[in-house]
Amino acid sequence: MGVDFVELAIIGAGPYGLSLAAHMQDSGQSYRIFGDPMGFWTQHMPPGMRLKSEGFASDLYDPHTEFPLKAFCAENDIPYGDIGVPVKVETFVSYGQEFQRRYVPQLEALSVHSLARRNGGFELATATGEILRARKVVVATGIANFAYVPPELDGLPSTRLTHSSQYGDVSRFKGRRVAVLGAGASAIDVAAALNKAGAAVDLIARVDEIRFHDAPREPRPLIERIQAPRSGLGIGWRSRLCTDLPLVFRALPQALRFRAVARHLGPAPCWFTRDDIVGRVAMHLGVSVADAKMLDGSLCLSLREPNGATRVLEVDHLVAATGFRVAVSRLGFLAPALKSGLTLADDTPVLGRHFESSVPGLYFIGAAAANTFGPMLRFAFGANYAAKRVLRHLLKARA
């Protein structure tokens, strides 16, 4: 059996992978794309969750802007607003899957088990055992591999500790006491889903107050729009500059870039989740988890107060809504020799102006590119910029 060869292989079928594939399809270049369409969203998000992004910032991107989320909602009689109408995760998933059917029909719902360098290009092995060679590869695997759990929770059995990205149906927790650790959108979404499913929920957070985003006001006065313009990341000049000038962001000193990505748009749930939480779940605010261990069949969490005192909270299960940290070392499909050839900074890839890594022909888009191009790359909104820029570079290289 011969080995198939293509110009480009795309690993990942979320908003970034699908948007790039749609642009490749239009260009006529040979490519293959692998992954479960919108798999992270179908497998890891609690039912009923609503996106943090506004409607206009929740598109996937075809090259001629024919099929934004707005068009999908109009076709299916789903309420939509550019601003102020929260997008249900079920709507976003259905939209992404329809986008795939229309613009990326040849998607192969397979995982890539290994990726290695071969003869100036790359060799991929799929879950079916097929070997494929590609001149170039784009890694668009999203954040599923990067779930972060604090070290103080090490050693807890997986039956008692899960990350918020593992949800998913929460009905199995009905009648059980579940603690959720975190103060951001994921923590609030999972806590709300657990409460609706009949669990007794305890929310644990270091902050003294859960700071919900305010509901958007439209139209806004001209002076307010000048002082705090809107962008795909939200309100304010910092967000607007991040979306409009990613190459300027890339030119900033590394320490400043990393700090901006870590801090900009930090944990903050949206206004529409307030009523799902306040008065409905027990809140333990201003405390940290000092220790966690199993004792007599219960999970005992030692909560440290600001004054140093501790108290114990006994629960059946703990959900760590503690975010994600990009780490190339956790991408198990990358061959060791390929990983060792990557220039990394804090375990994230150092990328050129067109998303190309230090390994020629290997690109990273999505969250893995955020430390280079800014926080926009952590959100679906950044897929348009990434797809166009990578495609332009690929076509230039072929010319």
Number of C-alpha atoms within 10 A of each C-alpha: 5 6 9 11 17 15 16 23 25 26 25 27 30 26 28 30 29 32 29 30 30 23 23 25 19 13 12 8 16 13 19 22 25 22 21 19 26 21 17 20 20 18 16 16 22 25 19 15 20 22 19 22 20 23 21 16 20 24 27 27 29 25 19 9 10 9 18 19 25 18 15 20 17 11 9 10 9 13 12 19 15 14 17 15 15 20 24 14 18 18 19 23 18 15 24 25 20 16 25 23 13 13 22 26 13 15 20 15 15 17 17 23 15 16 24 17 20 12 8 11 16 21 22 23 17 17 12 10 10 12 18 18 23 23 20 21 27 22 18 26 24 24 18 16 17 19 19 17 19 10 8 12 17 12 11 15 13 10 9 15 20 18 22 27 26 18 19 16 15 19 14 11 18 15 13 15 18 25 29 26 25 25 25 20 23 26 26 26 25 26 31 24 24 27 24 16 16 16 22 21 27 21 21 23 23 18 14 11 12 19 15 18 15 10 11 14 9 8 8 11 9 10 9 11 13 12 11 16 18 15 21 21 24 19 15 16 15 15 21 18 16 23 23 14 12 20 16 12 21 18 12 13 9 15 9 12 19 18 11 19 20 15 10 14 12 12 18 17 21 21 15 16 17 17 10 16 18 12 9 16 18 14 18 20 17 15 21 20 21 15 16 20 17 16 9 6 10 14 23 20 22 19 22 18 17 11 7 8 10 17 13 15 16 18 20 18 22 27 23 25 28 21 20 16 17 23 19 19 16 12 16 14 17 19 15 12 11 14 19 12 13 19 14 17 14 11 15 21 25 20 25 14 15 20 25 22 21 16 15 14 19 22 23 26 28 27 27 28 25 27 28 27 32 27 27 26 27 21 20 22 25 29 27 21 19 23 25 19 15 22 18 13 14 18 12 9 8 8 5
